[in-house]
Amino acid sequence: MVGLLNQPHHDGSPSYVSTQAPTLGQTVQVRLRLPRGPGAPSSVTAVHVRTTPDAEVHYAEAALVREDEHEDWWQADVVVHNPVTGYRFLLSGGPADYRWLNGTGLHDRDVPDAADFRLVASDAPPPPWALDAVVYQVFPDRFARSAAADERPAPPWAIPAAWDEPVTRDRRVIGDQLYGGDLDGIREHLDHLERLGADVLYLTPFFPGRSNHRYDADTFDRVDPLLGGDEALARLTDEAHRRGLKVVGDFTTNHTGARHEWFETAVARPDSPERGFYLWDEDGGYVSWLGVPSLPKLNYDCAELWDRVLTSETGVVRRWLAEPHALDGWRVDVANMTGRHGAQDHNRAVAREMRRVMDEVAPGSLLVGEHTHDFSTDIRGDGWHGAMNYAGFTRPAWTWLRDKGFAPKFLGSPLRVPRRGGEAFLETVEDFMAQSPWSVRAHSFTLLGSHDTTRVRTLVGDDPRLVVAGAGLLLTMPGIPMITYGDEVGMQGDSGEDGRRPMPWDESRWDTTIFEAYRALVRARRDNVALRRGGLRWVHADDDSLTYLREHPDQTALVHVARSAHAPIRISTRYLRGVESAVSAYGPGLDRQEDSIRLSADGAGASVWVWPGAPRAPW
């Protein structure tokens, strides 16, 4: 199995790579950890690191920089010659005198480059604050309603609803149901984010549209008056920043609404510049997102569109990052579809230009692209900082956590989500994440669900402890954890639309056990650097449990997550130096035996133990 403790290990974290933000031309040291003992590779006498600068193969000899009875550490220099520099380890010696180590593990045969480790060079690396962040996603119409909302008349398209009214299941009008949540309501409830421990507010779109979700924007030049207008956004970001919180907006680079001012001009005036902003077919019809007529697709062959969206001083990206609104980043809706149609593919160019503009106008801002499947060829760290990690976290988590009797479909899939064991979770996560640089993994949103999916509380069925197990994964694995509003209080919903229920502010309706578990796990993450910035080394996986290490030069964390009661697991302490000083960061104390630790569970849940330092060779 990939990554168990007696196997060679390398990842992109600070224990294994000398700098997390290399620049082009810089020499970086990379380390390989080779355990000794039962089941470990034997008789390794030489290690080389293979790179492919300018697509030419190059080998650098590694030096043995530390050895003891338990493990050896090898180190080599890698020159970051290209913006994305791939590398892998070649091991020789012993009966198997030819073995490669890449992101998918150890192989005694040649393997493709797709899973090579990667270093990403940038003069403007991802913002350091993102590694420590806990993101809280808010759907503005459903989070909180200020008194001012009562004075705003509903637009003609809307069906007003009282806050406690159920979400309609009539798909013909599901986007029209308006509860009247607004930005001042969010501002008045920022104390909830602080109480939970989240420090980044992510808002789904605030531009005016003809729906409650607002992904069908009428304009990108103003905030929807139903949300309080431009001034309300400025008040919200100002108050958030005063509290030490950051605010990330949501922008649809792929399409607009059919009532967008650009599209209406394009239809009315075929000779206008705006005509070139959209894709048209030979019959004069227009291309739309997934064939939805209300969402015409933008055409990035058009230089004027680039200017209006990206490069202009008054363009969309710059405008909302600048004062007085001062967003701290963008999440980009359907980022993987942007700039693509038939033979056209401007996707990476759009991502790179958007990042360049953001680094110029708001240094230290975050850029995350939505992607629901394999993002390895689209997101390499030189454009989008990271992805909405549905493929490498959400989907495998769902297959492990889902109730035996209930299975939702996943974002357009014709089949229900299958139920699988912990080994499948491990293998799926590592298969997807081995294709991406560590920096992308670390700066991608991990999520148990979003405003587009079934709620985790509904997914897991009758046992709320499974929500806690899911939260344990969310808040202890690599990536930026994103909590969708209401998940932390046990909100239900069997689909994306059904899950967009108004936030219940009457705490008697909360599942306080889930809420307190989220708070404690968020606190454990914020208090322990290994959970925020450490690498990932797998210890054990079986049907009902997952155990892994997060290792940072300053600290080690051991995490055990169970989806049900299971027989005790014994883990040798041979490779767990320092575990004798472990203390609980969440859950019970550690059960230490003479030369092992004993991990058990009487039901679903999570446990985290931490201790100072981690085995490593000095740089």
VEXDREN-2710 file (C-alpha; in Angstrom, 1 decimal):
% VEXDREN-2710
k/r/px/py/pz
1/MET/0.0/0.0/0.0
2/VAL/1.3/3.5/-0.8
3/GLY/3.1/5.4/1.9
4/LEU/3.1/3.1/4.9
5/LEU/5.8/3.8/7.5
6/ASN/8.3/1.2/6.3
7/GLN/8.3/2.6/2.8
8/PRO/10.5/5.4/1.3
9/HIS/8.9/8.7/1.7
10/HIS/9.1/12.2/0.1
11/ASP/6.6/15.0/-0.2
12/GLY/6.8/18.7/-0.9
13/SER/6.5/19.8/2.8
14/PRO/9.2/21.7/4.7
15/SER/10.7/18.5/6.2
16/TYR/11.6/17.3/2.6
17/VAL/12.1/20.5/0.5
18/SER/14.3/23.3/1.7
19/THR/12.1/26.2/0.4
20/GLN/8.4/26.3/-0.1
21/ALA/8.6/29.3/-2.5
22/PRO/11.5/28.8/-4.9
23/THR/12.3/31.3/-7.6
24/LEU/13.4/30.5/-11.1
25/GLY/17.0/29.5/-11.2
26/GLN/17.2/28.8/-7.5
27/THR/18.9/25.6/-6.2
28/VAL/16.6/23.7/-3.8
29/GLN/17.6/20.8/-1.6
30/VAL/15.2/17.8/-1.6
31/ARG/15.3/14.8/0.8
32/LEU/14.4/11.2/0.6
33/ARG/13.6/9.2/3.8
34/LEU/14.4/5.5/3.7
35/PRO/13.2/3.5/6.7
36/ARG/15.1/0.4/7.8
37/GLY/13.6/-2.7/9.3
38/PRO/10.9/-5.3/8.4
39/GLY/9.3/-4.7/5.0
40/ALA/11.6/-1.7/4.2
41/PRO/13.6/-1.6/0.9
42/SER/17.0/-3.2/1.6
43/SER/20.5/-2.5/0.5
44/VAL/20.0/0.9/-1.0
45/THR/23.6/2.0/-1.8
46/ALA/23.0/5.0/-4.1
47/VAL/20.2/7.5/-4.8
48/HIS/19.9/9.8/-7.8
49/VAL/17.4/12.5/-8.5
50/ARG/16.2/12.7/-12.1
51/THR/14.9/16.0/-13.5
52/THR/14.0/17.1/-17.1
53/PRO/15.1/20.7/-17.6
54/ASP/14.0/21.9/-21.0
55/ALA/12.7/18.3/-21.5
56/GLU/16.2/17.0/-21.3
57/VAL/17.0/14.2/-18.7
58/HIS/19.5/15.1/-16.0
59/TYR/20.6/13.1/-13.0
60/ALA/21.9/14.5/-9.7
61/GLU/23.7/12.2/-7.2
62/ALA/22.2/12.4/-3.7
63/ALA/24.3/12.2/-0.6
64/LEU/23.6/10.2/2.6
65/VAL/23.3/13.0/5.1
66/ARG/22.0/11.0/8.1
67/GLU/21.7/7.4/9.1
68/ASP/20.8/5.4/12.2
69/GLU/19.3/2.1/13.1
70/HIS/15.8/3.2/12.1
71/GLU/16.2/5.2/8.8
72/ASP/18.5/6.9/6.3
73/TRP/18.1/10.4/4.9
74/TRP/19.5/11.2/1.4
75/GLN/19.7/14.7/0.0
76/ALA/20.3/16.2/-3.4
77/ASP/20.2/19.6/-5.2
78/VAL/17.6/20.4/-7.7
79/VAL/17.9/23.5/-9.9
80/VAL/14.5/25.1/-10.5
81/HIS/15.3/25.6/-14.2
82/ASN/11.7/25.8/-15.5
83/PRO/8.6/27.4/-14.0
84/VAL/7.4/23.9/-13.1
85/THR/10.3/21.5/-12.4
86/GLY/9.5/17.8/-12.1
87/TYR/11.8/15.4/-10.3
88/ARG/11.8/11.8/-9.1
89/PHE/14.2/9.5/-7.1
90/LEU/16.1/6.5/-8.6
91/LEU/17.3/4.0/-6.0
92/SER/19.9/1.4/-6.7
93/GLY/21.5/-1.5/-4.6
94/GLY/20.4/-4.9/-3.4
95/PRO/18.5/-7.5/-5.3
96/ALA/16.1/-5.0/-6.9
97/ASP/18.8/-2.7/-8.3
98/TYR/16.5/-0.3/-10.1
99/ARG/13.6/1.4/-8.4
100/TRP/11.8/4.7/-9.0
101/LEU/10.1/6.7/-6.3
102/ASN/7.5/9.3/-7.5
103/GLY/4.2/10.6/-6.0
104/THR/2.5/7.3/-6.3
105/GLY/5.2/5.3/-4.5
106/LEU/8.0/2.9/-5.2
107/HIS/8.2/1.1/-8.6
108/ASP/10.6/-1.5/-9.9
109/ARG/9.8/-0.5/-13.5
110/ASP/9.7/2.6/-15.6
111/VAL/6.7/4.9/-14.9
112/PRO/5.3/8.0/-16.7
113/ASP/6.2/11.5/-15.6
114/ALA/2.6/12.4/-14.7
115/ALA/3.2/11.6/-11.0
116/ASP/6.7/13.1/-10.6
117/PHE/7.2/15.5/-7.7
118/ARG/7.2/19.1/-8.8
119/LEU/8.6/22.5/-7.7
120/VAL/6.8/25.6/-8.8
121/ALA/8.8/28.8/-9.3
122/SER/7.2/32.2/-8.9
123/ASP/8.2/35.7/-8.0
124/ALA/4.8/36.1/-6.3
125/PRO/4.2/32.8/-4.5
126/PRO/0.9/31.9/-2.9
127/PRO/0.0/33.9/0.1
128/PRO/1.5/32.4/3.3
129/TRP/-1.7/33.2/5.3
130/ALA/-3.7/30.7/3.2
131/LEU/-1.8/27.7/4.7
132/ASP/-3.2/28.7/8.1
133/ALA/-6.7/29.6/7.0
134/VAL/-10.0/28.0/7.7
135/VAL/-12.6/29.1/5.1
136/TYR/-16.3/29.6/5.8
137/GLN/-18.5/29.6/2.7
138/VAL/-21.6/31.8/2.8
139/PHE/-24.5/31.8/0.3
140/PRO/-25.6/35.5/0.9
141/ASP/-29.4/35.0/0.4
142/ARG/-29.5/32.3/3.1
143/PHE/-27.0/33.3/5.9
144/ALA/-28.5/36.3/7.7
145/ARG/-30.9/39.1/7.0
146/SER/-30.5/42.6/8.4
147/ALA/-33.3/44.9/9.3
148/ALA/-32.6/47.0/6.2
149/ALA/-33.6/44.0/4.0
150/ASP/-37.3/44.6/5.1
151/GLU/-37.3/47.9/3.3
152/ARG/-36.2/46.5/-0.1
153/PRO/-38.9/45.4/-2.5
154/ALA/-38.5/42.1/-4.1
155/PRO/-37.7/42.2/-7.8
156/PRO/-40.2/40.9/-10.4
157/TRP/-38.4/37.6/-10.9
158/ALA/-38.4/36.7/-7.1
159/ILE/-40.7/34.6/-5.0
160/PRO/-40.3/36.0/-1.5
161/ALA/-40.0/33.5/1.3
162/ALA/-40.0/33.8/5.1
163/TRP/-36.8/32.8/6.9
164/ASP/-38.3/29.6/8.3
165/GLU/-40.1/28.6/5.1
166/PRO/-38.9/25.3/3.6
167/VAL/-36.8/25.5/0.4
168/THR/-39.0/24.6/-2.6
169/ARG/-38.4/21.4/-4.5
170/ASP/-40.0/22.7/-7.6
171/ARG/-37.1/23.0/-10.0
172/ARG/-39.0/25.4/-12.2
173/VAL/-38.8/28.1/-9.5
174/ILE/-36.0/26.9/-7.2
175/GLY/-33.7/29.7/-8.3
176/ASP/-36.5/32.3/-7.7
177/GLN/-37.1/31.7/-4.1
178/LEU/-35.7/34.7/-2.2
179/TYR/-35.2/34.8/1.5
180/GLY/-33.6/38.2/1.6
181/GLY/-30.3/37.6/3.3
182/ASP/-27.8/40.4/2.7
183/LEU/-24.3/41.6/3.3
184/ASP/-25.1/43.7/6.4
185/GLY/-26.7/40.5/7.9
186/ILE/-23.4/38.7/7.3
187/ARG/-21.5/41.6/8.9
188/GLU/-23.7/41.4/11.9
189/HIS/-22.9/37.7/12.3
190/LEU/-19.2/37.7/11.9
191/ASP/-18.9/36.8/15.6
192/HIS/-20.2/33.4/14.5
193/LEU/-17.1/32.9/12.3
194/GLU/-14.9/34.0/15.2
195/ARG/-16.7/31.6/17.6
196/LEU/-16.2/28.8/15.2
197/GLY/-12.6/29.7/14.6
198/ALA/-12.9/30.4/10.8
199/ASP/-10.8/33.3/9.6
200/VAL/-11.7/33.6/5.9
201/LEU/-15.2/34.5/4.7
202/TYR/-15.9/33.2/1.2
203/LEU/-19.0/34.8/-0.4
204/THR/-20.8/33.2/-3.4
205/PRO/-21.6/35.9/-6.0
206/PHE/-22.7/39.3/-4.9
207/PHE/-23.3/40.7/-8.4
208/PRO/-27.0/41.4/-9.3
209/GLY/-28.7/38.6/-11.3
210/ARG/-32.1/37.1/-11.9
211/SER/-31.8/34.3/-9.4
212/ASN/-31.0/33.7/-5.7
213/HIS/-27.6/32.2/-6.6
214/ARG/-26.5/35.2/-8.7
215/TYR/-24.2/33.1/-11.0
216/ASP/-26.2/34.7/-13.9
217/ALA/-24.8/38.2/-13.4
218/ASP/-26.5/41.3/-15.0
219/THR/-23.3/43.3/-14.5
220/PHE/-19.9/43.0/-12.8
221/ASP/-19.8/46.7/-12.1
222/ARG/-21.9/46.8/-8.9
223/VAL/-23.1/44.8/-5.9
224/ASP/-26.7/43.7/-6.0
225/PRO/-28.9/46.3/-4.3
226/LEU/-30.8/43.4/-2.7
227/LEU/-27.6/42.7/-0.8
228/GLY/-27.1/46.3/0.2
229/GLY/-25.1/47.6/-2.7
230/ASP/-21.5/48.6/-3.0
231/GLU/-21.5/50.3/0.4
232/ALA/-22.6/47.1/2.2
233/LEU/-19.7/45.2/0.7
234/ALA/-17.3/47.9/1.8
235/ARG/-18.8/47.8/5.3
236/LEU/-18.5/44.0/5.4
237/THR/-14.8/43.9/4.3
238/ASP/-13.9/46.8/6.6
239/GLU/-15.4/45.0/9.6
240/ALA/-14.0/41.7/8.7
241/HIS/-10.5/43.2/8.3
242/ARG/-10.9/45.0/11.6
243/ARG/-11.5/41.6/13.2
244/GLY/-8.5/40.0/11.4
245/LEU/-10.7/38.1/9.0
246/LYS/-10.3/37.9/5.2
247/VAL/-13.0/38.0/2.5
248/VAL/-12.9/36.1/-0.8
249/GLY/-15.3/36.8/-3.6
250/ASP/-16.8/34.5/-6.3
251/PHE/-16.4/35.5/-10.0
252/THR/-17.7/33.6/-13.0
253/THR/-15.0/34.1/-15.7
254/ASN/-16.7/31.5/-18.0
255/HIS/-20.1/33.2/-18.6
256/THR/-22.5/36.0/-17.7
257/GLY/-26.3/36.1/-17.4
258/ALA/-28.4/36.6/-20.5
259/ARG/-29.5/39.9/-19.1
260/HIS/-26.0/41.1/-18.6
261/GLU/-25.4/44.5/-20.0
262/TRP/-22.6/43.2/-22.3
263/PHE/-24.9/40.5/-23.7
264/GLU/-27.8/42.7/-24.2
265/THR/-25.6/45.1/-26.2
266/ALA/-24.1/42.2/-28.2
267/VAL/-27.6/41.1/-29.2
268/ALA/-29.0/44.6/-30.0
269/ARG/-25.9/45.9/-31.8
270/PRO/-24.1/43.2/-33.8
271/ASP/-21.4/45.8/-34.8
272/SER/-20.6/46.6/-31.1
273/PRO/-17.3/45.5/-29.3
274/GLU/-19.5/43.4/-26.9
275/ARG/-20.6/41.2/-29.8
276/GLY/-17.1/39.7/-29.7
277/PHE/-17.3/39.0/-26.0
278/TYR/-19.5/35.9/-26.7
279/LEU/-19.4/32.7/-28.7
280/TRP/-21.9/32.4/-31.6
281/ASP/-22.8/29.6/-33.9
282/GLU/-23.2/29.7/-37.6
283/ASP/-26.9/30.3/-37.3
284/GLY/-26.5/33.3/-35.2
285/GLY/-27.3/31.6/-31.9
286/TYR/-25.0/31.7/-28.9
287/VAL/-23.1/29.2/-27.0
288/SER/-24.1/28.8/-23.3
289/TRP/-22.8/27.0/-20.2
290/LEU/-23.9/23.4/-20.4
291/GLY/-26.6/24.5/-22.8
292/VAL/-28.4/26.6/-20.2
293/PRO/-29.9/29.6/-22.3
294/SER/-29.6/32.1/-19.4
295/LEU/-25.8/31.7/-19.2
296/PRO/-24.1/32.7/-22.4
297/LYS/-20.4/31.8/-22.6
298/LEU/-17.6/34.3/-22.9
299/ASN/-15.1/34.3/-25.8
300/TYR/-11.5/34.9/-24.8
301/ASP/-10.4/35.2/-28.4
302/CYS/-11.6/38.8/-27.9
303/ALA/-8.9/41.2/-26.7
304/GLU/-11.4/43.8/-25.5
305/LEU/-13.0/41.1/-23.2
306/TRP/-9.5/40.4/-21.7
307/ASP/-9.3/44.1/-21.0
308/ARG/-12.7/44.4/-19.4
309/VAL/-12.3/41.3/-17.3
310/LEU/-8.6/41.2/-16.5
311/THR/-6.2/43.9/-17.5
312/SER/-8.0/47.3/-17.4
313/GLU/-7.6/49.5/-14.3
314/THR/-11.4/49.4/-14.1
315/GLY/-11.6/45.7/-15.0
316/VAL/-13.6/43.3/-12.8
317/VAL/-10.6/41.6/-11.2
318/ARG/-8.9/44.8/-10.2
319/ARG/-12.0/46.8/-9.2
320/TRP/-13.1/44.6/-6.3
321/LEU/-9.7/43.8/-5.0
322/ALA/-9.0/47.6/-4.7
323/GLU/-10.3/49.9/-1.9
324/PRO/-12.8/50.4/-0.7
325/HIS/-14.0/46.8/-1.2
326/ALA/-10.6/45.3/-0.8
327/LEU/-11.3/41.6/-1.3
328/ASP/-8.5/39.3/-0.3
329/GLY/-8.9/36.9/-3.3
330/TRP/-11.2/35.3/-5.8
331/ARG/-12.8/31.9/-6.1
332/VAL/-13.5/31.4/-9.8
333/ASP/-16.7/29.5/-10.7
334/VAL/-16.3/26.7/-13.3
335/ALA/-12.7/27.7/-13.7
336/ASN/-11.9/24.6/-15.7
337/MET/-14.4/25.6/-18.4
338/THR/-13.2/29.2/-18.8
339/GLY/-11.8/30.0/-22.3
340/ARG/-12.6/26.6/-23.7
341/HIS/-14.8/25.8/-26.6
342/GLY/-14.0/23.4/-29.4
343/ALA/-10.5/24.2/-30.7
344/GLN/-10.3/27.3/-28.5
345/ASP/-8.3/26.8/-25.2
346/HIS/-7.2/30.0/-23.3
347/ASN/-7.7/28.4/-19.9
348/ARG/-4.1/28.5/-18.6
349/ALA/-3.5/31.9/-20.2
350/VAL/-6.6/33.4/-18.4
351/ALA/-5.5/31.8/-15.1
352/ARG/-1.9/33.2/-15.4
353/GLU/-3.1/36.7/-16.4
354/MET/-5.7/36.8/-13.6
355/ARG/-3.0/35.8/-11.1
356/ARG/-0.5/38.4/-12.5
357/VAL/-3.2/41.2/-12.2
358/MET/-4.1/40.1/-8.6
359/ASP/-0.4/40.0/-7.6
360/GLU/-0.1/43.5/-9.0
361/VAL/-3.1/45.2/-7.4
362/ALA/-3.4/43.1/-4.2
363/PRO/-0.2/41.3/-3.4
364/GLY/-0.9/38.3/-1.1
365/SER/-4.4/37.7/-2.5
366/LEU/-5.6/34.1/-3.1
367/LEU/-6.9/32.6/-6.4
368/VAL/-8.7/29.3/-6.3
369/GLY/-10.4/27.7/-9.3
370/GLU/-13.5/25.5/-9.2
371/HIS/-12.8/22.1/-10.7
372/THR/-14.9/19.0/-10.1
373/HIS/-12.7/16.3/-11.5
374/ASP/-9.0/15.7/-12.3
375/PHE/-7.3/19.2/-12.2
376/SER/-3.7/18.1/-12.6
377/THR/-3.2/19.3/-16.2
378/ASP/-5.1/22.6/-15.5
379/ILE/-3.7/23.7/-12.1
380/ARG/0.0/23.5/-11.8
381/GLY/0.6/26.3/-9.4
382/ASP/1.6/28.9/-12.0
383/GLY/-2.0/30.2/-12.5
384/TRP/-4.7/29.2/-10.1
385/HIS/-3.1/28.7/-6.7
386/GLY/-5.3/25.7/-6.0
387/ALA/-8.6/24.1/-6.8
388/MET/-11.9/23.3/-5.1
389/ASN/-10.6/19.8/-4.3
390/TYR/-13.6/17.7/-5.1
391/ALA/-11.6/15.0/-6.9
392/GLY/-8.8/14.5/-4.4
393/PHE/-10.8/14.9/-1.2
394/THR/-14.6/15.4/-1.4
395/ARG/-15.5/12.4/-3.6
396/PRO/-13.3/9.8/-1.8
397/ALA/-14.5/11.2/1.6
398/TRP/-18.1/10.7/0.4
399/THR/-17.4/7.1/-0.6
400/TRP/-16.0/6.4/2.8
401/LEU/-18.5/8.3/5.0
402/ARG/-21.8/7.7/3.1
403/ASP/-24.7/6.0/4.8
404/LYS/-25.3/2.4/3.9
405/GLY/-28.9/3.2/3.0
406/PHE/-28.5/6.6/1.3
407/ALA/-26.3/7.6/-1.6
408/PRO/-26.6/10.9/-3.5
409/LYS/-25.4/11.5/-7.0
410/PHE/-22.4/13.7/-7.4
411/LEU/-22.6/16.8/-9.6
412/GLY/-24.2/15.3/-12.7
413/SER/-23.1/11.7/-12.3
414/PRO/-25.7/9.2/-13.6
415/LEU/-24.8/6.8/-10.8
416/ARG/-25.1/7.0/-7.0
417/VAL/-21.9/7.5/-4.9
418/PRO/-20.5/4.0/-4.1
419/ARG/-19.5/3.0/-0.5
420/ARG/-15.9/2.0/-0.2
421/GLY/-13.4/1.3/2.6
422/GLY/-10.5/3.3/3.9
423/GLU/-8.0/1.7/1.5
424/ALA/-10.0/3.1/-1.4
425/PHE/-10.0/6.6/0.2
426/LEU/-6.2/6.5/0.6
427/GLU/-5.6/5.2/-2.9
428/THR/-8.0/7.7/-4.5
429/VAL/-6.5/10.7/-2.6
430/GLU/-3.0/9.7/-3.4
431/ASP/-3.7/8.9/-7.0
432/PHE/-5.2/12.3/-7.7
433/MET/-2.9/14.4/-5.6
434/ALA/0.3/12.7/-6.8
435/GLN/-0.4/14.4/-10.2
436/SER/-0.1/17.9/-8.7
437/PRO/2.6/19.9/-7.0
438/TRP/2.6/20.1/-3.3
439/SER/2.0/23.8/-3.4
440/VAL/-1.3/23.2/-5.3
441/ARG/-2.4/20.5/-2.8
442/ALA/-1.6/22.8/0.1
443/HIS/-3.5/25.8/-1.4
444/SER/-6.6/23.9/-2.6
445/PHE/-9.9/24.0/-0.7
446/THR/-10.7/20.7/1.0
447/LEU/-14.4/20.4/1.5
448/LEU/-17.1/17.9/2.7
449/GLY/-19.6/19.6/0.5
450/SER/-20.6/23.0/-0.8
451/HIS/-23.7/25.0/-1.8
452/ASP/-23.8/22.7/-4.9
453/THR/-23.9/19.4/-3.1
454/THR/-25.7/17.2/-0.6
455/ARG/-25.1/18.2/3.0
456/VAL/-22.6/16.0/4.9
457/ARG/-25.2/15.6/7.7
458/THR/-27.6/14.0/5.2
459/LEU/-24.9/12.0/3.5
460/VAL/-23.9/10.1/6.6
461/GLY/-27.4/9.1/7.8
462/ASP/-28.4/8.5/11.3
463/ASP/-25.1/8.7/13.1
464/PRO/-23.9/12.3/13.7
465/ARG/-20.6/11.0/14.9
466/LEU/-19.8/10.4/11.2
467/VAL/-20.0/14.1/10.7
468/VAL/-17.3/14.5/13.3
469/ALA/-15.2/11.9/11.6
470/GLY/-15.6/13.9/8.3
471/ALA/-14.7/17.1/10.1
472/GLY/-11.6/15.2/11.5
473/LEU/-10.5/14.5/7.9
474/LEU/-11.3/18.0/6.8
475/LEU/-9.4/19.8/9.5
476/THR/-6.3/17.6/9.7
477/MET/-5.4/16.7/6.1
478/PRO/-3.3/18.9/3.8
479/GLY/-5.2/21.8/2.1
480/ILE/-7.3/24.7/3.1
481/PRO/-10.4/23.5/4.9
482/MET/-13.6/25.0/3.7
483/ILE/-16.8/24.7/5.8
484/THR/-20.1/25.5/4.2
485/TYR/-22.3/27.6/6.4
486/GLY/-24.6/25.4/8.5
487/ASP/-22.5/22.2/8.3
488/GLU/-21.1/23.0/11.7
489/VAL/-24.5/22.9/13.3
490/GLY/-25.8/19.8/11.5
491/MET/-27.8/21.4/8.7
492/GLN/-29.5/18.9/6.4
493/GLY/-30.0/18.8/2.6
494/ASP/-30.2/16.0/0.1
495/SER/-29.1/18.0/-2.9
496/GLY/-27.3/21.3/-3.6
497/GLU/-30.5/23.3/-3.8
498/ASP/-32.1/21.6/-0.8
499/GLY/-29.0/22.2/1.2
500/ARG/-29.2/26.0/0.6
501/ARG/-31.5/26.4/3.5
502/PRO/-31.5/29.6/5.6
503/MET/-29.1/29.5/8.5
504/PRO/-31.0/28.6/11.7
505/TRP/-30.0/31.2/14.3
506/ASP/-32.1/29.6/17.0
507/GLU/-29.4/27.6/18.7
508/SER/-32.0/25.1/20.1
509/ARG/-32.2/23.8/16.5
510/TRP/-28.4/23.2/16.4
511/ASP/-26.7/19.9/16.9
512/THR/-24.4/21.2/19.6
513/THR/-22.3/18.1/19.7
514/ILE/-21.4/18.6/16.0
515/PHE/-20.8/22.3/16.6
516/GLU/-18.5/21.8/19.6
517/ALA/-16.6/19.1/17.6
518/TYR/-16.0/21.5/14.7
519/ARG/-14.9/24.2/17.1
520/ALA/-12.5/21.9/18.9
521/LEU/-11.0/20.5/15.6
522/VAL/-10.6/24.1/14.2
523/ARG/-8.8/25.0/17.4
524/ALA/-6.6/22.0/17.2
525/ARG/-5.6/22.9/13.6
526/ARG/-5.0/26.6/14.5
527/ASP/-2.9/25.6/17.6
528/ASN/-0.7/23.0/15.8
529/VAL/1.6/23.9/13.0
530/ALA/1.9/20.2/11.9
531/LEU/-1.8/20.2/11.0
532/ARG/-1.5/23.4/9.0
533/ARG/1.8/23.1/7.2
534/GLY/3.1/19.5/7.7
535/GLY/3.5/16.8/5.2
536/LEU/1.4/13.7/4.9
537/ARG/2.7/10.2/5.7
538/TRP/0.2/7.3/5.8
539/VAL/0.4/4.9/8.8
540/HIS/-2.6/2.5/8.4
541/ALA/-5.8/2.1/6.4
542/ASP/-8.5/-0.5/6.6
543/ASP/-12.2/-0.6/5.9
544/ASP/-13.2/1.5/8.9
545/SER/-10.2/3.5/9.9
546/LEU/-7.5/5.9/8.5
547/THR/-4.3/6.8/10.4
548/TYR/-1.7/9.2/9.2
549/LEU/1.1/11.5/10.3
550/ARG/1.4/15.3/9.6
551/GLU/5.1/16.0/10.0
552/HIS/6.6/19.5/10.2
553/PRO/10.2/20.3/11.4
554/ASP/8.8/21.8/14.6
555/GLN/6.0/19.3/15.3
556/THR/4.5/15.9/14.5
557/ALA/0.8/15.1/14.6
558/LEU/-0.7/11.6/14.6
559/VAL/-4.4/11.4/13.4
560/HIS/-6.7/8.5/13.7
561/VAL/-10.2/8.7/12.1
562/ALA/-12.8/5.9/12.3
563/ARG/-16.1/5.5/10.5
564/SER/-17.3/2.8/13.0
565/ALA/-16.0/0.7/15.9
566/HIS/-13.1/-1.5/14.9
567/ALA/-10.7/-3.9/16.5
568/PRO/-7.6/-2.4/18.1
569/ILE/-4.7/-1.5/15.7
570/ARG/-1.1/-1.8/17.0
571/ILE/1.5/0.6/15.4
572/SER/5.1/0.0/16.1
573/THR/6.9/3.1/17.6
574/ARG/10.0/2.3/15.6
575/TYR/9.3/5.2/13.2
576/LEU/7.5/7.4/15.7
577/ARG/10.3/9.1/17.5
578/GLY/9.1/11.5/20.2
579/VAL/5.7/9.8/20.5
580/GLU/6.4/9.1/24.2
581/SER/5.8/12.9/24.8
582/ALA/2.6/12.9/22.7
583/VAL/-0.4/14.8/24.1
584/SER/-4.0/14.9/22.9
585/ALA/-5.0/17.8/20.7
586/TYR/-8.4/16.3/20.1
587/GLY/-10.0/13.2/21.7
588/PRO/-8.6/10.8/24.3
589/GLY/-5.1/10.3/25.5
590/LEU/-2.8/8.0/23.5
591/ASP/-2.7/4.3/24.6
592/ARG/1.0/3.5/24.8
593/GLN/2.3/-0.1/24.9
594/GLU/5.8/-1.3/25.5
595/ASP/7.0/-0.8/21.9
596/SER/3.8/0.2/20.2
597/ILE/0.7/2.4/20.4
598/ARG/-2.8/1.0/20.4
599/LEU/-5.5/2.7/18.4
600/SER/-9.1/1.8/18.9
601/ALA/-12.6/3.2/18.4
602/ASP/-16.0/2.4/19.9
603/GLY/-17.7/4.3/17.0
604/ALA/-17.2/7.0/14.4
605/GLY/-14.9/9.9/15.4
606/ALA/-11.5/11.4/15.2
607/SER/-8.4/11.6/17.5
608/VAL/-5.3/13.8/17.2
609/TRP/-2.1/13.6/19.2
610/VAL/0.9/15.9/18.8
611/TRP/4.5/16.1/20.0
612/PRO/7.4/18.4/19.4
613/GLY/9.8/18.1/16.5
614/ALA/10.1/15.5/13.7
615/PRO/12.9/13.3/12.6
616/ARG/14.9/15.1/9.9
617/ALA/18.4/15.8/8.7
618/PRO/19.6/19.4/9.1
619/TRP/19.7/21.5/6.0
END
